[in-house]
Amino acid sequence: MTTPDPASPPEPVFPSAPAPPDGVVPAGSVPLDYQRFRDEPVELYRELRREHGPVVPILLDGKIPVWMVLGYREVVRVTTDPNRFARDSRRWHSWHLVPPDWEVTTFVGYRPTMLFSEGADHQRRSEAICDGLASVDQFELRAQCERVADQLIDTFAGSGRADLVAEYASQIPLRVVTRLYGLDDAESAALQDDSFHLTGSEAPVALQKMQTRMEALIKRVRENPDQVNVAAHLVSHPAGLTDDEIINDLLGSIYAVQQPTSDLIGNALRLMLTDERFAITLSGGRRSVGQALNEVLWENTPVPFWIGRWAAEDTMLGGQRIRKGDCLMLGLAAANADPDVRPDFHSGAGGNQAHMAFSHGKHGCPPAAREIAEVIATAAIEVLLDRLPDVTLSVPPDDLDWRVTLLMRGTAALPVQFTPAHLH
């Protein structure tokens, strides 16, 4: 097994593949309207689809060319053809157009994680992480979720007021998952603090701290091989992962879990506190937490877009000519709203779970990871409603804002009031 250099976590790699002879910006590219992307995304997707079809040449920040894949069938095709639409971002011919402070550099710049691996290497590493996540005992997971939820509610239950995003939803996923990995409460809290600084100028220092904490975890697991946790499962897995691979894949999974699951909780609570169809649920009625979560995954998915895939060869997609090295931005929310799949988008999702919220294919969110996210979100909401049954918004619903980035969409704040309750 190899041991990483504790002084220097791997920096993202931004090479630039050769550009097509006639340049990198497709003809007819349109700048993304960020205001509409934030305020009326479904209407924007419909307009782009109507004018350009299911695959649209877009300019991000006015100059970064990507193909925005809006069609459900086209997203399925891209995500199920990893040989033609590859995951290694070093294939991109447009890195020279990307500013160093780009908001999604942390998630797009190549790092040696499973998320960017391809072929046999990806198969080997994904099998290991999927097996590790599948080894999680669902009863233990639920109990851990309830314990964390109760601890957080105890911090504000006596006050009668809280912001359910800052004080609750954003705190839960990482605390639960890192405990499953093998970190204790103090280590989990420190890692969570680091994760809040993964964008902007503080990102390198935050990443270094996270790397160091994971190195210490793997060292501890190797010294105490009888532990039962995800990290120990990876260390002993027959895939023969190196320490570098384990650390990078655990860190990669942390990025993938924290913000999307936090936003899943927050967006579902927002729905249940503002939509009269779910008002009965708050006092024990018909609509379930599961129905709210499924509706959010269809209509306000926490990850509306993902960058993405890079064309490994020239090809055609949705009537557009895709060049080798082109970047494809997966429109997961747009696919969910595709009129060819859901002609009446506003009729609700019902029990249909064929949404694209977790992407699709070999590089999509593994089934075990989806189950963990859904258990965490379900437990978080159920515990809250059990402890604070009369919780209501303390501001008008129209005052609630969305926190929107290129890749994430979540409720910015969820101020509520309730009858002060005793500590658990």
Buried (B, 14 or more C-beta within 10 A) or exposed (E): EEEBEEEEBBEBBBEBBEBBEEEBBBEEBEEBBEEBBBEEBBEBBBEBBEEBBBBBBBBBBEEBBBBBBBBBBBBBBBBBBBEBBBBBBBBBBBBEBBEEEBBBBBBBBBBBBBBBBBEEEBEBBBBBBBBBBBBBEEEEBBEBBBBBBBBBBBEBBEEBEBBBBBBBBBBBBBBBBBBBBBBEEEBBBBBBEBBEBBBEEEBEEBBBBBBBBBBEBBEBBBEEEEBEBBBBBBBEBEBEBEBBBBBBBBBBBBBBBBBBBBBBBBBBBBBBBBBEBBBEBBEEEEBEBBBBBBBBBBBBBBBBBBBBBBBBEEBEBBEBEBBBBBBBBBBBBBBBBBBEBBEEBEEBBEEEEEBBBBBBBBBBBBEBBBBBBBBBBBBBBBBBBEBBEEBEBBEEEEEBEBBBBBBBBBBBBBBBBBEEBEEE
